[in-house]
Amino acid sequence: MLNIIKNNKGMSLPIILAISSFFIISVFILTTVVLYQAKAREADFNYQQEYSLAQSKINATVNAIVNNDDLSTDFLNDLSNFLDVEITQYDSSTIMISSDLTSGRLVKSYLSKNSEAISTTDEYFENTGFEDDFELNPLITPASLLNSYLDQYFEENFDGVSYVGGFTDIDSIVEYIGELADKSEGFTKIKAKVLTKSKNPTVNGYWYIDGNLKMRDKRNLTIPEGYILVINGDLKMGEKSTLKGNVIVNGDVTIDGNWRKYETVKATIYLSGSFYGSYRMNLGDEDRPTFIFSEKKIEFDDRTYGTAYLLADEVEGYSYWSWWGAESTTIDGGVYSDDKTDIIAYDSDLDESKLYDYGVAASIESSSGGEGGFLFTNPE
């Protein structure tokens, strides 16, 4: 550029000024972006630090209550002041322990001392979740359901191997089962390829997979009654596939598909992540309903049919237009979430005597969430 300027050829002063302005503006924009990204990273770091601190304070409060077996007003007030948390009465038998973040988010945990078990049928399964008087029970979570079921499952299937329970999230439950599998106590650790190399694999043991399981198209995965498949990772089913049985997934579940094929999920799924349904999906029926208990989100695509009972922080169906106007995903069973959109559930007859075979706890025992008859949730 200097040679061109010296020769006074091909470049006028306005062009030179324009080029200079362009460089100045570019540097300004680049500097702004870098500063913005740095501030965003700092804000995210500060948020995570504040969130972790809030969780720690709530956990310390829960531990103090459980260890001292004390729910008296004076003791709770002292804890609230000392640990800087809010302790409020949620209902007649449950308290909420919470901490406000500067972002406005409320981190909270629920704790109850129950002398009697909580019936999952009375609280949830006999309801669709759309009744005017229906209320979510904060103590019934995917983790508390799984804790109660595994407590019975271990007792009936494993001699000399007990389930310690008391876990407040599915990640901790899977970690515990992984430790057992490492010692070949109850569960056996296998490679994912044991299932992926078969055309239509069937689980024939108490299997634990450390890693993702991805099934190819037109491959069916069957977990026979009496077994549970545990996956410490994501599960992905391919197009035109069928999933049957009981499975615990420490990650996401994705059902792949397209508009020309149907996929089937006739199973009970406990997962720490989100469930993503395919474009056309068949769920269970009254003889074998589908249960999906997600610690995050359940999301369905265009055409989803069948009988299912769904529990998640968020459940999202699919909205579409037909000759009759706007319609949403419609199932039989129940949808239990404070955040449910574009989905409707209608009553279905559930055979309570088969809940154990379905991999579902008929009740939440107080011992499944802690010691001394206390039941509590993970601070979130």
C-alpha positions as CSV (number, residue, x, y, z in Angstrom):
1,M,0.0,0.0,0.0
2,L,2.9,2.4,0.7
3,N,4.3,1.9,-2.8
4,I,0.9,2.8,-4.3
5,I,0.7,6.0,-2.1
6,K,4.2,7.0,-3.2
7,N,3.4,6.6,-6.8
8,N,0.1,8.5,-6.5
9,K,-1.6,6.0,-8.7
10,G,-4.9,4.2,-8.3
11,M,-5.8,5.4,-4.8
12,S,-7.4,8.7,-3.8
13,L,-7.5,10.2,-0.3
14,P,-11.1,9.2,0.4
15,I,-10.2,5.6,-0.3
16,I,-7.2,5.8,2.0
17,L,-9.4,7.2,4.7
18,A,-12.0,4.5,4.1
19,I,-9.4,1.8,4.4
20,S,-8.0,3.3,7.6
21,S,-11.5,3.6,9.1
22,F,-12.2,0.0,8.2
23,F,-9.1,-1.2,10.1
24,I,-9.9,1.0,13.1
25,I,-13.5,-0.2,13.2
26,S,-12.3,-3.8,12.8
27,V,-9.9,-3.5,15.7
28,F,-12.7,-1.9,17.8
29,I,-15.1,-4.7,17.0
30,L,-12.5,-7.4,17.7
31,T,-11.6,-5.7,21.0
32,T,-15.3,-5.4,22.0
33,V,-16.0,-9.1,21.2
34,V,-12.9,-10.2,23.2
35,L,-14.0,-8.1,26.2
36,Y,-17.5,-9.4,25.9
37,Q,-16.4,-13.0,25.8
38,A,-14.1,-12.4,28.8
39,K,-16.9,-10.8,30.8
40,A,-19.3,-13.6,29.8
41,R,-16.8,-16.2,31.0
42,E,-16.3,-14.3,34.2
43,A,-20.1,-14.0,34.7
44,D,-20.6,-17.7,34.1
45,F,-17.7,-18.6,36.5
46,N,-19.2,-16.3,39.2
47,Y,-22.7,-17.9,38.6
48,Q,-21.3,-21.4,39.0
49,Q,-19.4,-20.5,42.1
50,E,-22.5,-18.9,43.6
51,Y,-24.7,-21.9,42.6
52,S,-22.2,-24.4,44.1
53,L,-22.1,-22.4,47.3
54,A,-25.9,-22.4,47.5
55,Q,-26.0,-26.1,47.0
56,S,-23.3,-26.6,49.7
57,K,-25.2,-24.5,52.2
58,I,-28.5,-26.4,51.6
59,N,-26.8,-29.8,51.8
60,A,-25.2,-28.7,55.1
61,T,-28.6,-27.7,56.4
62,V,-30.2,-31.0,55.4
63,N,-27.3,-33.0,57.0
64,A,-27.7,-31.0,60.2
65,I,-31.4,-31.7,60.4
66,V,-31.0,-35.4,59.6
67,N,-28.1,-35.9,62.0
68,N,-29.7,-34.1,64.9
69,D,-33.2,-35.4,64.1
70,D,-34.6,-32.0,64.9
71,L,-37.3,-30.1,63.1
72,S,-38.1,-27.7,66.0
73,T,-38.6,-24.1,65.2
74,D,-35.7,-22.8,67.3
75,F,-33.3,-25.3,65.7
76,L,-34.4,-24.4,62.1
77,N,-34.2,-20.7,62.9
78,D,-30.7,-21.1,64.2
79,L,-29.7,-23.1,61.1
80,S,-31.3,-20.5,58.8
81,N,-29.3,-17.7,60.4
82,F,-26.0,-19.6,60.6
83,L,-26.0,-21.0,57.1
84,D,-27.8,-18.0,55.4
85,V,-30.6,-20.1,53.9
86,E,-34.4,-19.7,54.0
87,I,-36.4,-22.5,55.7
88,T,-40.1,-22.4,55.0
89,Q,-43.0,-24.7,55.6
90,Y,-44.0,-26.2,52.2
91,D,-46.9,-28.2,53.5
92,S,-48.0,-29.9,56.7
93,S,-45.1,-32.5,56.5
94,T,-42.5,-30.9,54.2
95,I,-40.2,-28.0,54.5
96,M,-38.4,-26.2,51.7
97,I,-34.8,-25.1,52.2
98,S,-33.7,-22.4,49.7
99,S,-31.1,-19.8,48.7
100,D,-31.5,-16.9,46.3
101,L,-28.9,-16.2,43.7
102,T,-28.1,-12.7,42.4
103,S,-29.5,-13.8,39.0
104,G,-32.9,-14.2,40.6
105,R,-32.8,-18.0,40.5
106,L,-33.9,-19.9,43.5
107,V,-31.9,-23.0,44.5
108,K,-34.1,-25.3,46.7
109,S,-34.4,-28.7,48.3
110,Y,-37.4,-30.3,50.0
111,L,-37.2,-32.4,53.2
112,S,-39.8,-34.4,55.1
113,K,-39.9,-36.8,58.0
114,N,-42.4,-39.5,57.0
115,S,-43.5,-42.3,59.2
116,E,-45.5,-43.8,56.3
117,A,-44.6,-44.5,52.7
118,I,-45.9,-42.2,49.9
119,S,-48.1,-44.0,47.4
120,T,-47.0,-43.2,43.9
121,T,-50.4,-44.3,42.5
122,D,-52.4,-42.1,44.8
123,E,-50.0,-39.1,44.3
124,Y,-49.5,-39.5,40.5
125,F,-50.5,-42.5,38.5
126,E,-54.2,-42.4,39.1
127,N,-54.1,-38.8,37.9
128,T,-53.4,-37.4,34.4
129,G,-51.6,-34.4,35.8
130,F,-54.1,-32.0,34.2
131,E,-56.7,-32.1,37.0
132,D,-57.6,-28.7,38.5
133,D,-56.6,-29.8,42.0
134,F,-53.5,-31.8,41.0
135,E,-50.3,-30.8,42.7
136,L,-46.8,-32.2,42.2
137,N,-45.2,-33.9,45.2
138,P,-41.6,-32.5,45.4
139,L,-40.5,-35.6,47.2
140,I,-41.4,-37.9,44.2
141,T,-38.4,-37.5,41.8
142,P,-36.8,-39.8,39.3
143,A,-34.1,-40.5,41.9
144,S,-36.5,-41.2,44.8
145,L,-38.6,-43.5,42.5
146,L,-35.5,-45.3,41.4
147,N,-34.1,-45.5,45.0
148,S,-37.3,-47.2,46.2
149,Y,-37.5,-49.6,43.3
150,L,-33.8,-50.7,43.6
151,D,-34.2,-51.2,47.3
152,Q,-36.7,-53.9,46.6
153,Y,-35.0,-55.1,43.4
154,F,-31.7,-55.8,45.2
155,E,-33.4,-57.6,48.0
156,E,-35.2,-60.0,45.6
157,N,-32.3,-60.6,43.1
158,F,-29.0,-60.3,44.9
159,D,-27.9,-62.5,47.8
160,G,-25.5,-60.7,50.1
161,V,-25.6,-57.4,48.1
162,S,-27.7,-54.7,49.7
163,Y,-28.7,-51.4,48.2
164,V,-27.5,-48.5,50.4
165,G,-30.0,-46.0,49.0
166,G,-30.1,-42.3,50.1
167,F,-29.0,-41.0,46.7
168,T,-30.5,-37.7,45.5
169,D,-29.7,-38.0,41.8
170,I,-29.4,-40.6,39.1
171,D,-25.8,-39.9,38.5
172,S,-24.9,-41.0,42.1
173,I,-27.1,-44.1,41.7
174,V,-25.3,-45.1,38.5
175,E,-21.9,-44.4,40.1
176,Y,-22.8,-46.7,43.0
177,I,-23.9,-49.5,40.6
178,G,-20.7,-49.0,38.6
179,E,-18.7,-49.6,41.8
180,L,-20.6,-52.8,42.4
181,A,-20.0,-53.9,38.8
182,D,-16.2,-53.3,39.2
183,K,-16.3,-55.9,42.0
184,S,-18.8,-58.1,40.2
185,E,-21.3,-57.7,43.0
186,G,-24.7,-58.1,41.5
187,F,-24.0,-56.3,38.3
188,T,-21.6,-57.3,35.5
189,K,-19.7,-54.7,33.4
190,I,-19.9,-55.4,29.7
191,K,-18.8,-53.6,26.5
192,A,-21.4,-51.8,24.4
193,K,-20.4,-53.9,21.4
194,V,-21.9,-57.0,23.1
195,L,-25.2,-55.4,22.2
196,T,-24.3,-53.4,19.1
197,K,-22.8,-56.4,17.2
198,S,-26.1,-58.3,17.4
199,K,-29.0,-57.7,15.0
200,N,-31.6,-57.8,17.7
201,P,-29.8,-58.1,21.0
202,T,-31.4,-59.3,24.2
203,V,-30.0,-58.5,27.6
204,N,-29.5,-61.8,29.5
205,G,-27.8,-60.6,32.7
206,Y,-27.6,-57.7,35.2
207,W,-25.5,-55.6,32.8
208,Y,-23.7,-52.3,33.3
209,I,-22.2,-50.4,30.3
210,D,-19.6,-47.7,31.1
211,G,-20.1,-45.4,28.0
212,N,-22.6,-44.6,25.3
213,L,-24.7,-47.2,23.6
214,K,-25.7,-46.4,20.0
215,M,-27.9,-48.9,18.2
216,R,-28.0,-49.0,14.4
217,D,-31.2,-48.6,12.3
218,K,-33.6,-51.5,12.4
219,R,-32.1,-52.9,15.6
220,N,-34.3,-53.8,18.5
221,L,-33.1,-53.8,22.1
222,T,-34.9,-56.1,24.5
223,I,-34.4,-56.2,28.3
224,P,-36.5,-59.1,29.5
225,E,-38.6,-58.9,32.6
226,G,-36.5,-59.2,35.7
227,Y,-33.4,-57.5,34.3
228,I,-32.3,-53.9,34.3
229,L,-29.8,-52.5,31.9
230,V,-27.6,-49.7,33.3
231,I,-25.8,-47.3,30.9
232,N,-23.3,-44.8,32.2
233,G,-23.7,-42.6,29.1
234,D,-26.2,-41.8,26.4
235,L,-28.5,-44.2,24.7
236,K,-29.5,-43.8,21.0
237,M,-31.9,-46.0,19.2
238,G,-31.9,-46.0,15.4
239,E,-34.7,-45.7,12.8
240,K,-37.4,-48.4,12.7
241,S,-36.3,-49.7,16.1
242,T,-38.0,-51.0,19.3
243,L,-36.9,-50.6,22.9
244,K,-38.4,-52.9,25.4
245,G,-37.7,-53.4,29.1
246,N,-36.3,-51.4,32.0
247,V,-33.2,-49.2,31.6
248,I,-31.3,-46.6,33.7
249,V,-29.4,-44.1,31.6
250,N,-26.9,-41.6,33.1
251,G,-27.3,-39.2,30.1
252,D,-29.7,-38.5,27.3
253,V,-32.0,-40.9,25.4
254,T,-32.6,-40.2,21.7
255,I,-34.9,-42.1,19.4
256,D,-33.9,-41.5,15.8
257,G,-36.4,-41.7,13.0
258,N,-38.0,-40.0,10.0
259,W,-41.5,-39.4,8.6
260,R,-41.8,-42.8,6.8
261,K,-41.0,-45.1,9.8
262,Y,-42.3,-45.7,13.2
263,E,-40.2,-46.4,16.3
264,T,-41.5,-48.1,19.5
265,V,-40.6,-47.5,23.1
266,K,-42.4,-50.0,25.4
267,A,-40.1,-49.5,28.4
268,T,-39.4,-47.9,31.7
269,I,-36.6,-45.4,31.5
270,Y,-34.9,-43.5,34.3
271,L,-32.5,-40.9,33.0
272,S,-30.4,-38.1,34.3
273,G,-30.6,-36.2,31.0
274,S,-33.3,-35.5,28.4
275,F,-35.5,-37.8,26.3
276,Y,-35.9,-36.9,22.6
277,G,-38.6,-38.8,20.7
278,S,-38.6,-39.6,17.0
279,Y,-40.9,-38.2,14.3
280,R,-43.3,-41.1,14.6
281,M,-43.3,-43.0,17.8
282,N,-45.4,-45.7,19.5
283,L,-45.4,-45.8,23.2
284,G,-46.8,-48.5,25.4
285,D,-50.3,-49.8,25.9
286,E,-52.5,-50.7,28.9
287,D,-50.9,-54.1,29.0
288,R,-47.5,-52.6,29.2
289,P,-47.4,-48.8,29.6
290,T,-44.2,-46.8,29.1
291,F,-42.7,-44.9,32.0
292,I,-40.2,-42.1,31.4
293,F,-38.7,-40.4,34.5
294,S,-36.3,-37.7,33.4
295,E,-34.3,-35.3,35.6
296,K,-34.4,-32.8,32.8
297,K,-36.7,-32.7,29.7
298,I,-39.0,-35.0,27.7
299,E,-39.6,-33.9,24.2
300,F,-41.7,-35.5,21.5
301,D,-41.8,-34.9,17.7
302,D,-44.7,-34.9,15.3
303,R,-46.7,-38.2,15.8
304,T,-46.6,-39.9,19.2
305,Y,-49.2,-42.3,20.4
306,G,-49.8,-44.8,23.2
307,T,-50.0,-45.1,27.0
308,A,-47.3,-43.5,29.0
309,Y,-46.6,-41.9,32.4
310,L,-44.1,-39.1,32.2
311,L,-42.2,-37.2,35.0
312,A,-39.7,-34.4,34.2
313,D,-38.8,-30.8,34.8
314,E,-40.2,-30.0,31.4
315,V,-42.4,-32.1,29.0
316,E,-42.9,-30.7,25.5
317,G,-45.2,-32.3,22.9
318,Y,-45.8,-31.3,19.3
319,S,-48.4,-28.7,18.1
320,Y,-49.8,-29.0,14.6
321,W,-52.8,-28.0,12.5
322,S,-55.5,-30.4,11.2
323,W,-58.9,-30.1,9.7
324,W,-60.2,-29.6,13.2
325,G,-57.8,-26.8,14.1
326,A,-54.8,-26.7,16.4
327,E,-53.9,-30.0,18.0
328,S,-51.3,-31.3,20.4
329,T,-49.6,-34.6,21.2
330,T,-52.2,-36.8,22.9
331,I,-51.5,-39.8,25.1
332,D,-53.2,-42.0,27.6
333,G,-51.7,-42.0,31.1
334,G,-50.2,-39.0,32.9
335,V,-47.9,-36.0,32.5
336,Y,-46.3,-34.8,35.8
337,S,-44.5,-31.5,35.3
338,D,-44.8,-27.8,36.2
339,D,-43.8,-27.0,32.7
340,K,-45.7,-29.0,30.1
341,T,-46.7,-27.7,26.6
342,D,-48.4,-29.0,23.5
343,I,-49.3,-32.3,25.2
344,I,-52.5,-33.7,26.7
345,A,-53.1,-36.9,28.7
346,Y,-56.3,-38.9,29.2
347,D,-57.2,-41.4,31.9
348,S,-55.9,-45.0,31.5
349,D,-56.4,-48.1,33.6
350,L,-53.1,-49.0,35.3
351,D,-52.7,-52.4,36.9
352,E,-51.0,-51.5,40.2
353,S,-50.1,-55.2,40.8
354,K,-47.7,-55.1,37.8
355,L,-45.8,-51.9,38.9
356,Y,-42.8,-53.9,40.1
357,D,-42.6,-55.9,36.8
358,Y,-42.7,-52.5,35.0
359,G,-39.7,-51.4,37.0
360,V,-41.6,-48.8,39.0
361,A,-41.9,-48.4,42.8
362,A,-45.5,-48.6,44.2
363,S,-44.5,-46.3,47.0
364,I,-41.7,-44.0,48.1
365,E,-40.2,-45.2,51.4
366,S,-38.8,-42.7,53.8
367,S,-35.6,-44.6,54.0
368,S,-35.0,-44.2,50.2
369,G,-34.1,-40.5,50.6
370,G,-32.1,-40.5,53.8
371,E,-31.6,-41.8,57.3
372,G,-33.9,-41.8,60.3
373,G,-37.1,-41.6,58.3
374,F,-36.1,-38.5,56.4
375,L,-36.8,-38.0,52.7
376,F,-35.1,-35.2,50.9
377,T,-34.3,-34.0,47.4
378,N,-31.1,-32.8,45.7
379,P,-30.7,-28.9,45.8
380,E,-31.5,-27.6,42.4
